[in-house]
Each structure stands twice: as C-alpha cells, then as structure tokens.
Amino acid sequence: MTAAAQKIAQQLGVAETGFRLVINTGKDGGQSVQHLHMHLMGGREVAWPAGRSCRLRRIGRRSSMVR
C-alpha cells in the first residue's frame, strides 16, 4: 500500500514536497465495517497535532485539507 501511495503522490504532484499517510482500521478508527484503508494528504503543510485548525474538503474522489 505504501508503494502505491508513493506512485499516487507522484501522479498528484505532491511527492517532492512531502505527504502524510494515515491508516484507519477498527472500531476506534471510526469504522463500522472492518477493513484497512489509507488516506494520502499532501499539497500543503499539515498542522500538528493532526487535524488542528484544518478540515477535509471532498473533491470528487480526492480530498484536500483546508483551514
């Protein structure tokens, strides 16, 4: 999955400046149907702690972080 994420980051043009991968799984990961999935976030500096002063905006099949 991480190798695929690297290729996708290159295709999206965010591999050079960096990106974050987040993996959610299980009940405490917010899932009602158990499966493993990964979020790729890039294109801007990500705040820490994760999610501080940011929200996700869904654009078709892509999401972007906005303040």
C-alpha positions in Angstrom: 0.0 0.0 0.0 2.8 2.4 0.8 4.4 1.8 -2.6 1.1 2.5 -4.3 0.7 5.7 -2.2 4.2 6.9 -3.4 3.2 6.4 -7.0 -0.1 8.2 -6.5 1.7 11.1 -4.7 4.0 11.4 -7.7 1.0 11.4 -10.1 -0.7 14.1 -7.9 2.5 16.2 -7.8 2.9 16.1 -4.0 5.8 13.6 -3.7 8.5 16.3 -4.0 7.3 18.4 -1.1 6.0 15.5 1.0 2.8 14.0 2.1 1.2 12.2 5.1 -0.3 8.7 5.1 -3.0 7.9 7.7 -4.3 4.4 8.2 -7.6 3.8 9.9 -8.9 0.4 11.0 -11.3 -1.0 13.5 -13.9 0.5 15.8 -11.6 3.0 17.4 -10.5 4.1 13.9 -14.1 5.1 13.2 -15.2 2.1 11.2 -18.4 0.1 11.3 -17.3 -2.2 8.5 -13.9 -3.7 9.3 -11.3 -3.0 6.6 -7.9 -1.4 6.2 -7.7 1.9 4.2 -5.2 4.6 3.8 -5.6 8.4 3.4 -2.9 10.3 1.4 -2.7 14.0 2.3 -0.4 16.5 0.6 -0.2 19.7 -1.2 0.1 21.9 1.9 1.9 21.9 5.2 -0.1 19.7 7.6 -0.7 21.1 11.1 0.3 19.2 14.2 -1.4 17.7 16.1 -3.2 16.2 13.1 -6.5 18.0 12.3 -5.8 21.1 14.3 -7.4 24.1 12.6 -8.0 22.0 9.5 -10.9 20.2 7.9 -11.2 17.9 4.9 -12.9 19.1 1.8 -14.0 16.3 -0.5 -13.5 16.9 -4.2 -14.8 14.0 -6.3 -12.6 11.1 -5.4 -9.9 13.4 -3.9 -9.8 15.2 -0.7 -7.8 18.3 0.3 -7.0 19.9 3.6 -8.3 23.4 4.1 -8.0 25.8 7.0 
